[in-house]
């Protein structure tokens, strides 16, 4: 569903996309059946792997962020299957703040780039959009799961549950591969944003940052990045 960036921020963080996951969280007693839990793990494995691979080759800014949401929902579904309910709910909450932050930052870049969404055309904005680009870098570090960022605590706990539980080694390997691919496409995203564009269509176009947008991003950056301790 195509939508303006502020609407996408709301949809991917709090409604529609995460509503089904939250419903499963509230009905977690039905997941006592090991067979159902196994299917949830398999669905999460497929989701995180395919979404990460697709994001690795995507050039549309908003589609990359949307595929990031799909990848993180795969992580949450895996934690559903292994029984890490608290880690799953915490990951859902921290992801909500993070996804709102990322969509608003991405929307600011699109708005200041003649409404282009092609990743290859919006690079080199560090001088004209220093604050926005700084938040893009912080959000990328957060999604990768660098220690002491919020994603580190939830992803580390989920991986520990996988190691402690009696799960197939191939499941653990594929999940680790999906997390590695998440780091790969986020680094690619940050690299394109900070590098010069491959076409010179935007080289002479600059616009100042909106203070109101920056205020909203500052409000989201702390819970999105550091609320894990």
KOLMI-840366 format. One record per residue (C-alpha): residue number from 1; x, y, z. Coordinates in pm, whole numbers. Layout:
NUM_X_Y_Z
...
This chain:
1_0_0_0
2_155_328_-113
3_115_612_137
4_279_943_230
5_576_908_460
6_403_1026_783
7_122_776_719
8_377_502_652
9_546_593_980
10_222_533_1169
11_126_219_974
12_462_44_1009
13_517_133_1374
14_180_107_1547
15_-109_-12_1329
16_-197_-261_1053
17_151_-409_1011
18_211_-483_1380
19_-152_-543_1479
20_-139_-911_1385
21_182_-968_1580
22_35_-797_1885
23_-276_-1016_1857
24_-58_-1329_1863
25_125_-1191_2167
26_-205_-1153_2352
27_-300_-1512_2262
28_37_-1667_2340
29_-121_-1953_2536
30_-230_-2106_2206
31_137_-2143_2112
32_201_-2411_2375
33_158_-2664_2095
34_513_-2732_1974
35_397_-2798_1619
36_246_-2449_1591
37_559_-2295_1740
38_776_-2478_1487
39_573_-2342_1196
40_608_-1990_1338
41_986_-2033_1348
42_991_-2154_987
43_771_-1863_874
44_997_-1618_1058
45_1309_-1772_901
46_1169_-1739_550
47_1044_-1386_616
48_1367_-1243_756
49_1582_-1407_487
50_1375_-1312_182
51_1302_-960_305
52_1669_-893_380
53_1783_-1025_42
54_1519_-814_-135
55_1623_-502_59
56_1986_-566_-34
57_1906_-505_-403
58_1630_-242_-368
59_1689_118_-480
60_1366_282_-359
61_1412_450_-20
62_1065_377_114
63_1067_17_-8
64_1394_-46_175
65_1240_81_499
66_924_-123_436
67_1129_-438_376
68_1313_-358_697
69_979_-374_877
70_907_-712_718
71_1247_-839_825
72_1193_-732_1186
73_849_-892_1189
74_1029_-1212_1092
75_1249_-1173_1400
76_940_-1123_1616
77_773_-1432_1467
78_1083_-1638_1545
79_1075_-1520_1905
80_706_-1617_1912
81_799_-1970_1818
82_1079_-2011_2071
83_871_-1872_2357
84_1067_-1552_2427
85_754_-1350_2494
86_911_-1063_2688
87_1194_-1023_2436
88_941_-1027_2155
89_719_-761_2311
90_1018_-541_2390
91_1144_-578_2032
92_799_-478_1906
93_796_-162_2120
94_1151_-55_2038
95_1089_-128_1671
96_783_100_1680
97_991_399_1793
98_1268_308_1552
99_1042_267_1250
100_868_599_1312
101_1210_764_1340
102_1339_600_1022
103_1033_687_814
104_1034_1051_925
105_1409_1080_852
106_1364_912_513
107_1071_1140_435
108_1283_1444_516
109_1551_1324_274
110_1291_1264_1
111_1131_1605_64
112_1466_1777_33
113_1564_1588_-283
114_1297_1707_-528
115_1077_1417_-406
116_1309_1159_-559
117_1300_820_-384
118_1579_654_-580
119_1864_570_-346
120_2115_644_-623
121_1993_1004_-658
122_1975_1126_-298
123_2332_1086_-180
124_2574_1357_-80
125_2331_1542_148
126_2566_1558_448
127_2629_1932_415
128_2270_2037_345
129_2105_1787_584
130_2363_1717_856
131_2118_1646_1139
132_1892_1419_934
133_2187_1224_800
134_2327_1186_1152
135_2000_1032_1267
136_2001_801_964
137_2345_679_1070
138_2235_630_1432
139_1925_438_1325
140_2135_214_1099
141_2369_136_1388
142_2070_62_1607
143_1911_-181_1359
144_2237_-370_1315
145_2234_-440_1690
146_2555_-275_1807
147_2605_-345_2183
148_2417_-117_2425
149_2166_-12_2158
150_1806_-128_2202
151_1808_-391_1924
152_2112_-556_2079
153_1925_-655_2394
154_1628_-812_2219
155_1819_-985_1936
156_2083_-1118_2176
157_1815_-1262_2401
158_1637_-1427_2108
159_1963_-1587_1990
160_2033_-1707_2345
161_1690_-1870_2359
162_1771_-2048_2032
163_2103_-2174_2169
164_1957_-2288_2502
165_1651_-2451_2347
166_1648_-2779_2162
167_1630_-2631_1812
168_1775_-2744_1483
169_2123_-2612_1402
170_2008_-2515_1052
171_1737_-2292_1200
172_1996_-2111_1410
173_2228_-2074_1107
174_1958_-1929_882
175_1850_-1684_1151
176_2211_-1571_1195
177_2231_-1530_817
178_1918_-1314_821
179_2063_-1091_1095
180_2387_-1060_895
181_2190_-961_583
182_2009_-699_793
183_2344_-542_877
184_2448_-563_510
185_2149_-376_365
186_2155_-112_639
187_2524_-44_571
188_2444_-23_199
189_2161_222_275
190_2388_444_488
191_2668_426_231
192_2443_551_-49
193_2296_830_167
194_2639_964_262
195_2808_914_-76
196_2775_1134_-382
197_2483_1054_-615
198_2560_857_-929
199_2373_1120_-1136
200_2427_1497_-1110
201_2055_1585_-1116
202_2054_1697_-751
203_2400_1846_-714
204_2278_2207_-730
205_1962_2155_-524
206_1974_2228_-151
207_1715_2311_112
208_1742_2384_482
209_1623_2136_741
210_1283_2186_902
211_1314_2252_1276
212_974_2097_1347
213_1078_1772_1177
214_1406_1769_1368
215_1217_1817_1696
216_1004_1510_1622
217_1312_1307_1535
218_1489_1413_1856
219_1183_1302_2052
220_1205_954_1894
221_1582_900_1890
222_1627_816_2261
223_1352_549_2294
224_1441_408_1953
225_1812_371_2025
226_1878_350_2397
227_1565_214_2569
228_1697_-131_2646
229_1881_-103_2973
